[in-house]
Structure formats: structure tokens, C-alpha cells
Amino acid sequence: MDQLQQDPASLVAAVLRDRAVTSVFQPIVELDTGRIVAYEALARGPVGPLHAPDALFAAARAAGRMVELDHACRTSALRGAVGAGLLAPLTVFVNVEPDAVDEAPLTTLIDRAEQVPGDLRVVLEITERALAARPAELLRTVARVRELGWAIALDDVGADSLSLAFMPLLRPDVVKLDLRLVQERPGPAIAEIMNAVNAYAESTGAVLLAEGIEDGRHLAMASALGATLGQGWLFGRPGPAPVAGASVASLRLPETSPTDTDAGAISPFACLPPGFPLRESPKALLIELSKQLERQAMRLGETCVVAATFQESRHLTPATRLRYRDLVERVGFACALGADLPPEPLPGLRGADLAPGDPVLGEWDLVVLSPHFSAALLARDLGDDGPDLDRRFAFALTYDRDTVVRAARSLLSRVAPSTAPAPAPPGPDAASPSPVPTPAGVRMLAGNPREALLQRALAAVDAGVSVVDLRLPDQPLVYVNPAFARLAGYPVEEVLGRNCRFLQSPDTDPASVARVRSAIAAGEECREVLLNRRADGSTWWNECHLIPVTDQTGAVVQYIGIQADVTARVEAERALATERDRCRDLDARLTELLTCGDGQTVVDSPGTRRA
């Protein structure tokens, strides 16, 4: 292990040079029959410090060679599947490493695919992070994968709300339920995921596959969630060859729908069905319709995708920027397209500069898509001169899901990869103790005895402690202590690298959020009590104290947050306020009863008799 820490680059280089990556295969079974229908290929390194996949991929990330390793793993998986005889009727599931998608052209996913034997059936596993990183490329790649006769699986559904938002855009044939759905106690979050996934499966015929089934209890939960396929140690551990003597069957997948290979060439307005009724409106009405859809998207939250067009960058006005700043904090993914728009018009909002001649330049489009809601405002400029708000558009407001999905694909097919540079991991001579993100996620502090002592001290604190780095895109959390994770209800690894807005509830007071945002923008200390939402959907009141941290020049580069659960106090204060209001109402009603219409006290009132 010391050798790995000292020189991961040379070890990874040797693995790649010697083609030392191998694959093992874990069975995937039909839950009702127990027959094996597929195997998932899992990568292994050579015997030694890089044998375990976690160590292998961590070393590749540190060495900056994730793309090469990902390609080597996929090549090994396909070659190993053929060598092990995992041919029809069996199917082989092959993974795409999300970190590699951030860096590599997606054509590498399917290069040399034509050399794969025709009787090797392949399902390519993709995560929602891949689509968020490179929407245009991935949608084109998915279309190409389907042309090859391969199927698509959306992996780890339920681990992130964004996977639910992207389901209709990727149109996966297989939805792989994250293992926590079958292993954890049911709660509101699992119910939300189950509703979304089952609705998608019912409308498309997609197959649900539950991961992490290790015992009978997990098996029962997988079936209750709607899964028909299962994977886990209950059915077999990964091995170099298929399970001897097992009964096998063919994996039944939904019929392949026509792919939108031309999604990037057509405009959202052109996605309307022939003969769809159109209306005319001035721009002023379209603005109000757009605001209403934006408000609906904010209520839908992190399972929602929003895509909008602005014709020209000047139409993304300061007022609109304020609305979209709030929007990107609430929804899962948002993008804006227009002439001269940068790749990120504002933090968290993906952008696209439309080329001259693109038909979208003549449109006003707003698409809102989530598991249970779909709507699109699609309008075409009629070319009026005169005041901007009086310009007329032919428009349609549609809730037809197929049309909305096609319009969303049309816009996302124009969004280029994020240009935000991936911060490099700290070198051996790094002197700064600041949290430094790596392509694999985020880690806290370069190791020295004093910093290790500090981390142990922070881990022992009962209050939540977090660190946000303002120098990184979208100002992510780069450190949280265990108490913060307990308060938030999320594992530490699901918190790091995310903007803390994901903890907000739809009922969080926008004024409180605005005060926090203003304080951060001014580099000031602040205290606020915010309504937060845990992973299981329950809410709690967070008394958050934010303290700015400056660098040598005096610039604020980070914020330290101290969080405390004050739910009991807030509820007691609200109950007291409610009781005070009730008493005031009763007093007012009593005064009204004791007073005549002319303001004189009623003669036979108790007060009069006492007088």
C-alpha cells in the first residue's frame, strides 16, 4: 500500500501496458424463476495492491488515466465474455465509468464495437452523471449504441434524484435500482423513487433490476418495488466463468423505439405533431407563461429537467438571471440556449451558443420534464418590428409527454460538455491545507499530524461542521463531519461535491435563502434558520452559522458552516405564537360581544355587574 501511495502513476502505467485488467462476471436472474438471463462484467486488477477495483480506479484517478483504464475495462469485459462463452441467449452488462465520461470523447464507448461477435448481446450501463456532463454527446452515443443492437441500462437509480429526471431522456431498456432501495428501511424517498420508476416502466415496458440482494428480506423488498430481475450475493458472487449447471434464459427487453438521430438538427417547435393547433401571442404573454412553468419546475424539485431558449444572449436579462439563479438551486438540471451564450451563463446553468442558421434562433422554447409532469411552451418568432414586448409569436402549449421529451432532447443535443476544469489532486509537495477536489470526488486536507488531529476533533463534535469552497464551480461542499451527515440524513460520500442547496425543501423560505446568498456574495458572516429536508423526505430546522475564510490577499475563498438542529425550539416558538394569536382572537371576540354598536358597554354584562 505504501508503494501505491508513493507512485500510483507507475503502477497504473504497468497495468495498462501489460493489459493486466481482467473481468469477473456476476449473474443476473429472473426473480420469479431463478433462471440466469445475464451477467455483469466487473473489473479486477492484477494480483497485488491494485487488484481491488476501488484501489485500481483510485490510482487511475490520481494518475490522470481514468479514460484509458475505462477503455481497458470495457475491452476486457467484452473479450472475457466471449472467452467465457457468455453468448446468446445470455446477455452481458458492461459499465461506463462516470469519471471517464467527464474527460473522454464518448466515441470511445463504442469504438471497435463492430468487431464484437453478433451472438454477444450487450447492455451498456450509464449513470445520470454521464448525461449531465455531456448531454449532446451522450444522446448521440446512445442513438449509435442502439443502432448497433445494444441496449441501455440506467445504473444506480435512486442514488441521486437526477437519475429520475433523466430517465425519459435516456429511455433506458433496463433500470437498475440502487442497492439501498432493497437494503434500507422504506421511507418517503424510497416511495418517491418507486412511484417514478414504476410509472416509467409501465409506460415504456422497461425492465427493473434490483441490485444488492443478499438475503430473503432483500428479495421480498425487490419484488415489492416492482423488480423482475435481481443481482446480488444471494444468487452468486462474481467469478471468472458462468455458474456451472445453472438454468439460463433469454433477457426479455422492450421493443426498441425509433431513435432521435436527428435530435440536434430539428428544433423544439418542429417536434409538434402535424396539425397541432397554434395560437398567436405577443411576447408579454409568453413571459408570463414561462414564469408559470418555471414556478412549476421549482415545485417539482430535483427530479426536474428544465431547458430554455432565449434567441439572443441580451434576452437573458438581469431579472431573468435572478429567476434562473433560484431555478438552478431547486431543479436537477437546467440549461439555456441562445446566440452568444457562454457554456455557463450563471453558476449551475448550462449554456449553449447557437450557431448562425440554427432554427432554434427563431424560437422561444421552455421545456419542463419530470417523472410525473411534462410541459412545453414552444413558440416561433413571426418577425415583427417594433417594441420588444409587442413582438408576436406563433405558439403552442403542450403537455403531451412524447412531444415534450422530443423537444427536451432537441435542446439537450445542443448543449456542449462543461468547460469547468477538473481540479488536479494535490501533489506530494502541496503545502496548502485547504480542501482539494479530485476527479473522484472531494477529500479534506493533505495529511500531516496536526491536520489529522483537527479532523479527529471535528469528527467528535456534536454540531454539524461543513466547508464550502467558493473557488470551485457551483461552490460545493468539500468537507463535512459525521454530525453533519447525521443531521442531513445522507452518507458523507453523497454530500461531498454538491452545493448545499440540495438540502432545501420546496417550503424553505426564499427570503432566508436570499439573505444567505447576499451575505456570501458580500463575504460576510451570517446566521439563518432554514427548513432543510433529509434523504428520507423528513424535514428539520437548521440553525446555520456561516463564517467566511480568507486567503493571504484577504479574499473570501471558503465558508465554514456550523449547523444545529433547532426543530424543537422552532416548533415550540410556533406553537406559542399560535396560542398567542388564538388568545388575541378570543379577546377581540369577547370585547365585541361586550360592546354595543354605539360603543357603550352592555348593561347586563359581567363587567357592568362587577362595577
Summary of the structure (lengths in Angstrom):
residues: 611
radius of gyration: 28.1
end to end distance: 92.2
largest distance: 105.3
contacts: 1962
relative contact order: 0.08
helix: 40%
strand: 24%
